[in-house]
Amino acid sequence: MSTTADPLAALASLPGVADSVDSVRKAVDRVYGHRVMRRRSNEITSEAALRGARGSAALSGADWALEEVRRRTDFGVEAEAGTVGAALRLTAEAGQLLSVWRQSPLRVLARLHLVAAGGTRPDETVGRPRLEGEPVDEPLVRLAVPSASEVAGRLEGLAGLLLAGTEAPALVTAAVVHGELLALRPFGSHNGLVARAAERIVLVGSGLDPKSVCPAEAGHAELGAEAYLAALDGYASGTPEGVGAWIAHCGRAVELGVRESTAVCEALQRGAA
């Protein structure tokens, strides 16, 4: 990253990022301006949460149909069901952690991991970054796993940037948080789910999507796992081109999330006609 006083803001000047930021802002403004949003925003928020959780679970290997996620009430011992249940819990929890995030991002990440684990890993590894030699269960991410000492240093650095404040657009900050967590895999499990929940927290808490109606997780899933992992490879490379491409990829995901909620608005409007 840049050595300027605000390295996150400096990323906004990478090729293609400014266009992506502008496109996302316009898309979000359009859905917030929809006439249904003015009357039934709570319904849109609830549906966006469900679709976001489904998308996040899909990227962690549980690619269920939306109606199956909507219908199910049992998310017990079976692996895919557990992943979907964890995604749903994280989506519900994320909205409760906005004020804490502004004061202690690392505390929020620990809480997110605890919620995601949901009692499936009742041991001392839950809710804290992994220690040297502890394994990581994140098979879909193909990057080399950083050492625990590197993880600790980079997490502290990320938290420091966030707490210092930044003029960076919300999309840039959210993409960096998401990319760092996915590249680092700081926890022994559920890192992808936690990373995408943290992205949601930044997008909502920044004011870009205050009602949480633009489920980027759904957009990431629609773009596909291979494109997601390829973009992550670019971020992890640290090159301006790779980081810029990752931010733009996250921007496309937000726009596709906006499209999901716009479709929900249109369906509700037709039903009320």
NORRA-V437427 format. One record per run of one state. SS is the DSSP state (a for helix, b for strand, c for the rest). FROM is the first residue (numbers start at 1). TO is the last residue. If there is no record, write none. Layout:
<<SS & FROM & TO> <SS & FROM & TO>>
This chain:
<<c & 1 & 6> <a & 7 & 13> <c & 14 & 16> <a & 17 & 32> <c & 33 & 34> <a & 35 & 59> <c & 60 & 65> <a & 66 & 71> <c & 72 & 78> <a & 79 & 94> <c & 95 & 97> <a & 98 & 103> <c & 104 & 104> <a & 105 & 117> <c & 118 & 136> <b & 137 & 137> <c & 138 & 147> <a & 148 & 164> <c & 165 & 169> <a & 170 & 184> <c & 185 & 188> <b & 189 & 189> <c & 190 & 190> <a & 191 & 205> <c & 206 & 215> <a & 216 & 223> <c & 224 & 224> <a & 225 & 237> <c & 238 & 239> <a & 240 & 272> <c & 273 & 273>>
